Amino acid sequence: MADGGLFVNHDGTIWFANPAAGRLFGRAENELVGSHLGFPVVGESTEIEIVRPGGTCITVELRAADSDWDGER
């Protein structure tokens, strides 16, 4: 998948990250899992800035959709 994909719970904790998300964030997927996105995910679409290791920033489109993961939304 070319798009970065994350499963994030309502308090902003990342439960899953695909390899493309790891490339966007400049980190391995397993480093992202369990970390905090930085804000709760609310709404459907917005632009956010990602600060990568070393301080570089990129702007990406964040699209949110409700889903279930192990029985939790």
N, C-alpha and C positions, 0 to 999 in steps of 0.2 A: 504494500500500500504506500503510495507516494505521500499521502497526507499524514501529518502527525496525529496520532489518536491517543487520548487519555480517557480513563474512567476515573472520575473524581466524585467523592461523596459531597454532601451538602455543606460540610464545614471546610471544604477545600483540600482534603487529603487525597493524594493520588493513589489509586488502587491498582492501576495498570497503565503501562506506557508501551507503545509499539516502537520499533527501531527508528522510524521517521521522527517521532517525537523526541527520542534521544538525540538525534542529529540537530533538531531545532533548538533544543535546550543546551546542546554542547556537553551532554552527559550520557552515561550509559543508562539504558532503561531501568535497570535494577537500582540505580542511584536515585531515580525519580520516585519509584514506588515507596510509599510511606512518608514522602516529604509533603510539604504544604505548597499548594499552588500559589499562595500569597493573598488570596481572597476567595470568598465563596462564589461558586458559579451560579449566576442568576441570569435569566433572560435567554434569548435565543442566539444573538449574534452581536459581536462587538470587536473592536481592535484592541489588542493589548501589546505591551512591550515586554519582550523577554530579555533579561540581562544574563548573558552567558559568562562562563568563567573567563576572567581576564578583563571584564567590564564592558565588552562590546554589547550593543543592543540591536535587536531586530524587532520590527513591528509585524505582527501576524493577525489574521482573522480568527477569532474564537467563535465557534458555533457550538451551542449547547443543545442537548436533547436528553429528555428523561429516559432512563433505562433501569432495568433491574439487574443486580449483581448479587448472586447468592441470597436472593430473597430480600435484599435491601435496595431502595431507590437511590 
